[in-house]
Amino acid sequence: MLGKTYLTKQASLLLEFARTTSDSDLSAKLVSKAADLKSRADPLPDKDQGPKAPDVSPGQIES
């Protein structure tokens, strides 16, 4: 499952691209996709819930 942070960042990038293009059809499609990603991100928790790395202290790392 994609996290809220990832979806929000992707939506932001799409909006940035939409502002920079001179093609109005492309801009409208990018804004629409950004809105879709934003609606998917809204119900997710604020913090991504991905797997956490195990705690490793510097003395435990072997080469």
Distance bins in CASP14 RR format, pairs under 12 A and 6 or more apart:
PFRMAT RR
TARGET T0000
AUTHOR 0000-0000-0000
RMODE 2
METHOD distances of the structure
MODEL  1
1 7 0 0 0 0 0 1 0 0 0 0 0
1 40 0 0 0 0 0 1 0 0 0 0 0
1 41 0 0 0 0 0 1 0 0 0 0 0
1 43 0 0 0 0 0 1 0 0 0 0 0
1 44 0 0 0 0 1 0 0 0 0 0 0
1 45 0 0 0 0 0 1 0 0 0 0 0
1 48 0 0 0 0 1 0 0 0 0 0 0
1 49 0 0 0 0 1 0 0 0 0 0 0
1 50 0 0 0 0 1 0 0 0 0 0 0
1 51 0 0 0 0 0 1 0 0 0 0 0
2 8 0 0 0 0 0 1 0 0 0 0 0
2 9 0 0 0 0 0 1 0 0 0 0 0
2 10 0 0 0 0 1 0 0 0 0 0 0
2 11 0 0 0 0 0 1 0 0 0 0 0
2 37 0 0 0 0 1 0 0 0 0 0 0
2 40 1 0 0 1 0 0 0 0 0 0 0
2 41 0 0 0 0 1 0 0 0 0 0 0
2 44 0 0 0 0 1 0 0 0 0 0 0
2 48 0 0 0 0 1 0 0 0 0 0 0
2 49 0 0 0 0 0 1 0 0 0 0 0
2 50 0 0 0 0 0 1 0 0 0 0 0
3 9 0 0 0 0 1 0 0 0 0 0 0
3 10 0 0 0 0 0 1 0 0 0 0 0
3 37 0 0 0 0 0 1 0 0 0 0 0
3 40 0 0 0 0 1 0 0 0 0 0 0
3 41 1 0 0 1 0 0 0 0 0 0 0
3 42 0 0 0 0 0 1 0 0 0 0 0
3 43 0 0 0 0 0 1 0 0 0 0 0
3 44 1 0 1 0 0 0 0 0 0 0 0
3 45 0 0 0 0 1 0 0 0 0 0 0
3 46 0 0 0 0 0 1 0 0 0 0 0
3 47 0 0 0 0 1 0 0 0 0 0 0
3 48 1 0 1 0 0 0 0 0 0 0 0
3 49 1 0 0 1 0 0 0 0 0 0 0
3 50 1 0 0 1 0 0 0 0 0 0 0
4 10 0 0 0 0 0 1 0 0 0 0 0
4 11 0 0 0 0 0 1 0 0 0 0 0
4 37 0 0 0 0 0 1 0 0 0 0 0
4 38 0 0 0 0 0 1 0 0 0 0 0
4 39 0 0 0 0 0 1 0 0 0 0 0
4 40 0 0 0 0 1 0 0 0 0 0 0
4 41 1 0 1 0 0 0 0 0 0 0 0
4 42 0 0 0 0 1 0 0 0 0 0 0
4 43 0 0 0 0 1 0 0 0 0 0 0
4 44 1 0 1 0 0 0 0 0 0 0 0
4 45 1 0 0 1 0 0 0 0 0 0 0
4 46 1 0 0 1 0 0 0 0 0 0 0
4 47 1 0 0 1 0 0 0 0 0 0 0
4 48 1 0 0 1 0 0 0 0 0 0 0
4 49 0 0 0 0 1 0 0 0 0 0 0
4 50 0 0 0 0 0 1 0 0 0 0 0
5 11 0 0 0 0 0 1 0 0 0 0 0
5 12 0 0 0 0 0 1 0 0 0 0 0
5 37 0 0 0 0 0 1 0 0 0 0 0
5 41 0 0 0 0 1 0 0 0 0 0 0
5 44 0 0 0 0 1 0 0 0 0 0 0
5 45 0 0 0 0 0 1 0 0 0 0 0
5 46 0 0 0 0 1 0 0 0 0 0 0
5 47 0 0 0 0 1 0 0 0 0 0 0
5 48 1 0 1 0 0 0 0 0 0 0 0
5 49 0 0 0 0 0 1 0 0 0 0 0
5 50 0 0 0 0 0 1 0 0 0 0 0
6 12 0 0 0 0 0 1 0 0 0 0 0
6 13 0 0 0 0 0 1 0 0 0 0 0
6 37 0 0 0 0 1 0 0 0 0 0 0
6 40 0 0 0 0 0 1 0 0 0 0 0
6 41 0 0 0 0 1 0 0 0 0 0 0
6 44 0 0 0 0 1 0 0 0 0 0 0
6 48 1 0 0 1 0 0 0 0 0 0 0
6 49 0 0 0 0 0 1 0 0 0 0 0
6 50 0 0 0 0 0 1 0 0 0 0 0
7 13 0 0 0 0 0 1 0 0 0 0 0
7 14 0 0 0 0 0 1 0 0 0 0 0
7 33 0 0 0 0 0 1 0 0 0 0 0
7 34 0 0 0 0 1 0 0 0 0 0 0
7 35 0 0 0 0 0 1 0 0 0 0 0
7 36 0 0 0 0 1 0 0 0 0 0 0
7 37 1 0 1 0 0 0 0 0 0 0 0
7 38 1 0 0 1 0 0 0 0 0 0 0
7 39 0 0 0 0 1 0 0 0 0 0 0
7 40 1 0 1 0 0 0 0 0 0 0 0
7 41 1 1 0 0 0 0 0 0 0 0 0
7 42 0 0 0 0 1 0 0 0 0 0 0
7 43 0 0 0 0 0 1 0 0 0 0 0
7 44 1 0 0 1 0 0 0 0 0 0 0
7 48 0 0 0 0 1 0 0 0 0 0 0
8 14 0 0 0 0 0 1 0 0 0 0 0
8 15 0 0 0 0 0 1 0 0 0 0 0
8 34 0 0 0 0 1 0 0 0 0 0 0
8 37 1 0 0 1 0 0 0 0 0 0 0
8 38 1 0 0 1 0 0 0 0 0 0 0
8 39 0 0 0 0 0 1 0 0 0 0 0
8 40 0 0 0 0 1 0 0 0 0 0 0
8 41 1 0 1 0 0 0 0 0 0 0 0
8 42 0 0 0 0 1 0 0 0 0 0 0
8 44 0 0 0 0 1 0 0 0 0 0 0
8 46 0 0 0 0 0 1 0 0 0 0 0
8 48 0 0 0 0 0 1 0 0 0 0 0
9 15 0 0 0 0 0 1 0 0 0 0 0
9 16 0 0 0 0 0 1 0 0 0 0 0
9 34 0 0 0 0 0 1 0 0 0 0 0
9 37 0 0 0 0 1 0 0 0 0 0 0
9 38 0 0 0 0 0 1 0 0 0 0 0
9 41 0 0 0 0 1 0 0 0 0 0 0
9 48 0 0 0 0 0 1 0 0 0 0 0
10 16 0 0 0 0 0 1 0 0 0 0 0
10 17 0 0 0 0 0 1 0 0 0 0 0
10 30 0 0 0 0 0 1 0 0 0 0 0
10 33 0 0 0 0 1 0 0 0 0 0 0
10 34 1 0 0 1 0 0 0 0 0 0 0
10 35 0 0 0 0 0 1 0 0 0 0 0
10 36 0 0 0 0 0 1 0 0 0 0 0
10 37 1 0 1 0 0 0 0 0 0 0 0
10 38 0 0 0 0 1 0 0 0 0 0 0
10 40 0 0 0 0 1 0 0 0 0 0 0
10 41 0 0 0 0 1 0 0 0 0 0 0
11 17 0 0 0 0 0 1 0 0 0 0 0
11 18 0 0 0 0 0 1 0 0 0 0 0
11 30 0 0 0 0 1 0 0 0 0 0 0
11 31 0 0 0 0 1 0 0 0 0 0 0
11 32 0 0 0 0 0 1 0 0 0 0 0
11 33 1 0 0 1 0 0 0 0 0 0 0
11 34 1 0 1 0 0 0 0 0 0 0 0
11 35 1 0 0 1 0 0 0 0 0 0 0
11 36 0 0 0 0 1 0 0 0 0 0 0
11 37 1 0 1 0 0 0 0 0 0 0 0
11 38 1 0 1 0 0 0 0 0 0 0 0
11 39 0 0 0 0 1 0 0 0 0 0 0
11 40 0 0 0 0 1 0 0 0 0 0 0
11 41 1 0 0 1 0 0 0 0 0 0 0
11 42 0 0 0 0 0 1 0 0 0 0 0
12 18 0 0 0 0 0 1 0 0 0 0 0
12 19 0 0 0 0 0 1 0 0 0 0 0
12 30 0 0 0 0 0 1 0 0 0 0 0
12 31 0 0 0 0 0 1 0 0 0 0 0
12 33 0 0 0 0 0 1 0 0 0 0 0
12 34 1 0 0 1 0 0 0 0 0 0 0
12 37 0 0 0 0 1 0 0 0 0 0 0
12 38 0 0 0 0 1 0 0 0 0 0 0
12 41 0 0 0 0 0 1 0 0 0 0 0
13 19 0 0 0 0 0 1 0 0 0 0 0
13 20 0 0 0 0 0 1 0 0 0 0 0
13 30 0 0 0 0 1 0 0 0 0 0 0
13 33 0 0 0 0 0 1 0 0 0 0 0
13 34 0 0 0 0 1 0 0 0 0 0 0
13 37 0 0 0 0 1 0 0 0 0 0 0
14 20 0 0 0 0 0 1 0 0 0 0 0
14 21 0 0 0 0 0 1 0 0 0 0 0
14 26 0 0 0 0 0 1 0 0 0 0 0
14 27 0 0 0 0 1 0 0 0 0 0 0
14 28 0 0 0 0 0 1 0 0 0 0 0
14 29 0 0 0 0 1 0 0 0 0 0 0
14 30 1 0 1 0 0 0 0 0 0 0 0
14 31 1 0 0 1 0 0 0 0 0 0 0
14 32 0 0 0 0 1 0 0 0 0 0 0
14 33 1 0 1 0 0 0 0 0 0 0 0
14 34 1 1 0 0 0 0 0 0 0 0 0
14 35 0 0 0 0 1 0 0 0 0 0 0
14 36 0 0 0 0 1 0 0 0 0 0 0
14 37 1 0 0 1 0 0 0 0 0 0 0
14 38 0 0 0 0 1 0 0 0 0 0 0
15 21 0 0 0 0 0 1 0 0 0 0 0
15 27 0 0 0 0 1 0 0 0 0 0 0
15 28 0 0 0 0 0 1 0 0 0 0 0
15 30 1 0 0 1 0 0 0 0 0 0 0
15 31 1 0 0 1 0 0 0 0 0 0 0
15 32 0 0 0 0 0 1 0 0 0 0 0
15 33 0 0 0 0 1 0 0 0 0 0 0
15 34 1 0 1 0 0 0 0 0 0 0 0
15 35 0 0 0 0 1 0 0 0 0 0 0
15 37 0 0 0 0 1 0 0 0 0 0 0
15 38 0 0 0 0 1 0 0 0 0 0 0
16 27 0 0 0 0 0 1 0 0 0 0 0
16 30 0 0 0 0 1 0 0 0 0 0 0
16 31 0 0 0 0 0 1 0 0 0 0 0
16 34 0 0 0 0 1 0 0 0 0 0 0
17 23 0 0 0 0 0 1 0 0 0 0 0
17 26 0 0 0 0 1 0 0 0 0 0 0
17 27 0 0 0 0 1 0 0 0 0 0 0
17 29 0 0 0 0 0 1 0 0 0 0 0
17 30 1 0 1 0 0 0 0 0 0 0 0
17 31 0 0 0 0 1 0 0 0 0 0 0
17 33 0 0 0 0 1 0 0 0 0 0 0
17 34 0 0 0 0 1 0 0 0 0 0 0
18 24 0 0 0 0 1 0 0 0 0 0 0
18 25 0 0 0 0 0 1 0 0 0 0 0
18 26 1 0 0 1 0 0 0 0 0 0 0
18 27 1 0 1 0 0 0 0 0 0 0 0
18 28 1 0 0 1 0 0 0 0 0 0 0
18 29 0 0 0 0 1 0 0 0 0 0 0
18 30 1 1 0 0 0 0 0 0 0 0 0
18 31 1 0 1 0 0 0 0 0 0 0 0
18 32 0 0 0 0 1 0 0 0 0 0 0
18 33 0 0 0 0 1 0 0 0 0 0 0
18 34 1 0 0 1 0 0 0 0 0 0 0
18 35 0 0 0 0 0 1 0 0 0 0 0
19 26 0 0 0 0 0 1 0 0 0 0 0
19 27 1 0 0 1 0 0 0 0 0 0 0
19 30 0 0 0 0 1 0 0 0 0 0 0
19 31 0 0 0 0 1 0 0 0 0 0 0
19 34 0 0 0 0 0 1 0 0 0 0 0
20 26 0 0 0 0 0 1 0 0 0 0 0
20 27 0 0 0 0 1 0 0 0 0 0 0
20 30 0 0 0 0 1 0 0 0 0 0 0
21 27 1 0 1 0 0 0 0 0 0 0 0
21 28 0 0 0 0 0 1 0 0 0 0 0
21 29 0 0 0 0 1 0 0 0 0 0 0
21 30 1 0 0 1 0 0 0 0 0 0 0
21 31 0 0 0 0 0 1 0 0 0 0 0
23 29 0 0 0 0 1 0 0 0 0 0 0
23 30 0 0 0 0 1 0 0 0 0 0 0
24 30 0 0 0 0 0 1 0 0 0 0 0
24 31 0 0 0 0 0 1 0 0 0 0 0
25 31 0 0 0 0 0 1 0 0 0 0 0
25 32 0 0 0 0 0 1 0 0 0 0 0
26 32 0 0 0 0 0 1 0 0 0 0 0
26 33 0 0 0 0 0 1 0 0 0 0 0
27 33 0 0 0 0 0 1 0 0 0 0 0
27 34 0 0 0 0 0 1 0 0 0 0 0
28 34 0 0 0 0 0 1 0 0 0 0 0
28 35 0 0 0 0 0 1 0 0 0 0 0
29 35 0 0 0 0 0 1 0 0 0 0 0
29 36 0 0 0 0 0 1 0 0 0 0 0
30 36 0 0 0 0 0 1 0 0 0 0 0
30 37 0 0 0 0 0 1 0 0 0 0 0
31 37 0 0 0 0 0 1 0 0 0 0 0
31 38 0 0 0 0 0 1 0 0 0 0 0
32 38 0 0 0 0 0 1 0 0 0 0 0
32 39 0 0 0 0 0 1 0 0 0 0 0
33 39 0 0 0 0 0 1 0 0 0 0 0
33 40 0 0 0 0 0 1 0 0 0 0 0
34 40 0 0 0 0 0 1 0 0 0 0 0
34 41 0 0 0 0 0 1 0 0 0 0 0
35 41 0 0 0 0 0 1 0 0 0 0 0
35 42 0 0 0 0 0 1 0 0 0 0 0
36 42 0 0 0 0 0 1 0 0 0 0 0
37 44 0 0 0 0 0 1 0 0 0 0 0
38 44 0 0 0 0 0 1 0 0 0 0 0
41 48 0 0 0 0 0 1 0 0 0 0 0
44 50 0 0 0 0 0 1 0 0 0 0 0
54 60 0 0 0 0 1 0 0 0 0 0 0
54 61 0 0 0 0 0 1 0 0 0 0 0
55 61 0 0 0 0 0 1 0 0 0 0 0
56 62 0 0 0 0 0 1 0 0 0 0 0
END
